[in-house]
Amino acid sequence: MENLYTAMSANKRNSFFITVAITAMFVVLGYFLGRYWGSGYGGVFIAFLVALVMSLSAYYGGDKMVLGISRAKRIEKKDYPQLFNVIEELAIAGGLPMPAVYVIDDTAPNAFATGRDPKHASVAITTGLMQKLSRDELQGVMAHELSHVGNRDILYATMVGILVGSIAMMSDFFLRSFFWGGGRRRRSNSEGGAAGAIFIVIAIALAILAPIFTKLLQLAVSRQREYLADASAAKLTRYPEGLASALQKISGDKEVLEVANRATQHLYIVNPIKPFEKRASNLFSTHPPIQDRIARLRAMR
């Protein structure tokens, strides 16, 4: 299992460095925009305050919103005993609390996990997933989703998403105020001359480029966490072929998941928006290439 542990370490390390880069961009942008308005450190403080408010609302209410949008209905063990048995076995093996289980009434096979921590986690599975996968394949998918829970990927994705959203919001606010002249008085009272002009140019460049750059980094984080969940699932089940076979079936299925949208696509084990995924390059994708994921899993045997 040496390849498995190497892959897990590499994916964790990559996710960490990418997140540090996003955080650094957030701080730098806040400083330069704050400097434009009169106080660089004040800009950083306001940026973190905005991110904190957004983070708290997403932290406590994000999972309910996602489950509601996905039309997921909570079920009990008597409704789907085999599904519950699979999840219970994996939760025990992974040392995790039993998550709340939801079902989406749709024939397209897919699944996702949500929740701010293992004690408040939920997994949502489509009826199509249970109908079209074998028990080993279902176990592989559930191990992947529980690995997201155990690796705190939902919290990780929420944190990164809030930073990227805050950067986009700050950039938009600055560009609107600059081009509509709202900051001229403050600019005239701050730095003048060549130094002031340089700060303005840097602020404009950051405001234009930072949202694009950090969005690409966010997508890179999402792809790394999918690789990590695949590797963690293989460690949990000790049977990588179950997940590899499931990924092949899910990606090859022609059914369209009606409840999925651009806001929730990154949560699913396979991107449910298939036409977009086929056109998108790896750089702009929320998920790694399916064939690459399958090849990595089969190499772990």
N, C-alpha and C positions, 0 to 999 in steps of 0.2 A: 504493500500500500504506500510505498515511498512517493510515487507520483501524486497520489491523493493529497498527502500532507504538504508536499512542495507546492501544489496548486493552491491549496487553502492559504498558505502563508503568503504566496505571491499576490493573490487577490486581495487579501486584507491589507497588505502593504500598499498596493496600487490605490485602493479606495481611500486610504488614509492620506496619501500624498495629494491626490486629486482634491479631496475635501479641504486640505490645508491651502491649496492654490485658490479655491473658490473663496475661502474665508479671507485670504490675503487681498484678493481683488475687491472684496466687500469693504474692507478697512481702507484700502487705498482710495477707492472711489469716494467713500464717505469723507475722507480727509480733504481731497481736492475740491469736492463740491462744497464742503464746509468752508474751505479757505476762500472759495469764490464769494461765498455769502458773508465772510468776515471772520470765521473761526474754524480752523481745520479740525481741532479736537472736539469742538461742539458738533461738527458734522458727523464725526465718528460716533459720538454719543447718541445723537438723534437716530442715526442709521441702526444702531444696536437696539434702541428703544422700539423702533418700528418693527424690527425683526422679532423682538421678544413678544410683542403683542400678537403678531401673526402666528408665532410659534405656539403660544399658549392656546389660542383658539383652535389651531389644527391639532394640537396634542390631545386636547380633551374631547373634541367633537368630530375630528376627521374620519374616524372609523365608522361612526353612525351615518355620516353623510355618504361615504363610499358605498356602504351596504344598501342604503336607501336608493341611491342612483342605480345600483345594479339589480334592484328588485329582488334582493336575496331574502329568503324566509328562514327563520331559525327552526331547526328540527330537533327531535329527541331520538334517543337510541332505538325506540320501538319503530320509528319511521324507516330508518335505514340501518339495520343492525350490523351488516358487513362493513359499511363505511365507518361506523363508530368503533368497531373492533380494530380495524386497521389504524385509525387515529389514536386510539387508546394505547395500542402496542407501541407505536412510535413515540408517543408522548412519554411513556414510561422509560423506553430505551434512551430517549434524549434528556431525561430528567426535567421535563417541562410539565406545567399544569395542563390539564385537558382544556383545549380551547372551545369556545362556542362554535357550533357547526351550523352553517347556513347552506341552503340549496337554491340555485338559480334554475328556474324552469325553462331550460333552453337545450335544444338538441346538439348545439355546438360544444365539443369537449374542451373544457378549460377550467382553471381554478386560480384563486388568489388568497393571500393572507393579509390581514390588517390588524390594527391595534397598537397601542403605544408601548406595551411591554408584554412579556409572557403571561402575566396574570390577567391582562385585559385583551387577550388575543382572540381573533376569530378567523376561521377558514371558510371560504365560500366555494362550492363545487357545483358545476352545472350537472343537470340530470344526464346530459349527453356523455359526460366524462364517465359516469358510473355505468352507462349502458355499453360503451364502446371499448372500455379497457378491461384487461384481465386483472385479477387480484394483485399480482406482482407489479403490474404497471400502475395500478391505482396506488399501491404502497409507495412506489417511487415518486409519484406526483405529490402525495401527502407528505412524504419525507422532505421533499424540496420546499414545500410551503411551511412546514414546521421548522425547517432550517432557517428560513427567513425570520421566523419568530425568535428562535434561539440566538441568531446572529444580530438581533436588533435592527434588521434591515429596514423595517417600516419606520422606526424612529430616525434612522440614518437618512432614509429618503426624504422624510418630512423636513428634517433639519436642512439638508442640502437644497430642497425645493424652496424653503422659506428664504434662504440666503439668495438664491437665484431670482426669486420673485421680488425680493426687496431691492436688489440691484437694478432690475428692470424698472421698477416703480420710481426709484430715485433718479435714474437716468432720464426717464420720460418727463418727470417733474422739472428737472434742471433744464432740459432742452426746450421745453415749452416756455419756461420763465425767461430763458436767455433770448430766444428768438422773438418773443413778444415784448421784450424790453423790461420785464419785471425786476431784473437784477442790476440795472444800470446804476441806480443811485447807490446801492450797496457796493458795487464794484468801484465806483469813483471814490468812495470813502475808505476803501481798503488799499491794496497795493497798486501803485501806478508804474508807469514806465515799462522798460523791457521785461522786468521780473513779473509784473502783473500780466503782461501780454502772454508770457510763457505759461503762467498758471492757467490762463483762460484757454489757451490752445490745448494744454494737457487735459483739462477738465472736459472740454468738448470731445476730444478724442476718446477719453475713457467712457464718457456717457454714451457714445455711439458703439464702441467696440466691446465694452465690458459685458453687456447683456448677451451678445452673440458668443463671446468666448466662454462665459460661465455656463451658458446653456449647453454648449458642446461638452464641457467638463461634467455637467450634471448627467448627461446621457452616458458618458464614459463611466461614471460611478455606477449607474444603473446596470450597465453591462457587466462590470466587475462583480457586483453583488449577485447577479444571476449565475455567473461562473462559480462563485463561492457557495451559493445555495446548492448547485448541482454537486459539487465536491462534498459538501456536508451531508447531502442526502445519500451519496454513495457510502460515506463513512457510517451513516446511521443504519442503512439496510444491509450493508456488505454485499449488495447485488446491484452494481451500476447498470447492468443490462435492463433491469426493470424500468428505470427512468429513461434510458436511451430509447427503448422501444416505445414508451409512452410519448416522448417528444416527437418521434417519427410519425406516430398515428395522429397526434393532435395537429401538427403542422401540415400534414397531408389531407386533413379533413376539409371538405368543401363548404360545410355549414358556416353561416355568418352569425356571430354572437351579437344579437340585436341591442343588448343593453350596454355594450362597450362603447367608449368614446375616447377622444384624445386625452382627456383628463385622467382616465383610469387605466389606459392601455398598459402603462408600465408595471402595474400590479400583477398582471396575469402571468402564468408560467410560460405561455407563448403569446406573442403579440396578437390580439384578436382582430386587429384591423389589417387583414391580409393584403388588400390591394395597396395600401400605403407601405406596408412592410416590404413588399416586393419591389416597389419603386425606390425606396430609400436606400442610400448608401449606408455602410456600416457606421460611418461617422455620425449620421443623424438618426440612428436606430436606438430604440429603448432596450432592445435585446440583442445579444450576440447572435451570429448566424447559427441556425439550427444545426446544420451539418457539422459545424465546428464543435458545438456543445456535445453532439452525439459522438463525434470522434474522440473527444477528450474523455468522455465517460467510458467508452469501450477500451481506451488505452489504459484505464485504471484496473482492468481485470487482471 
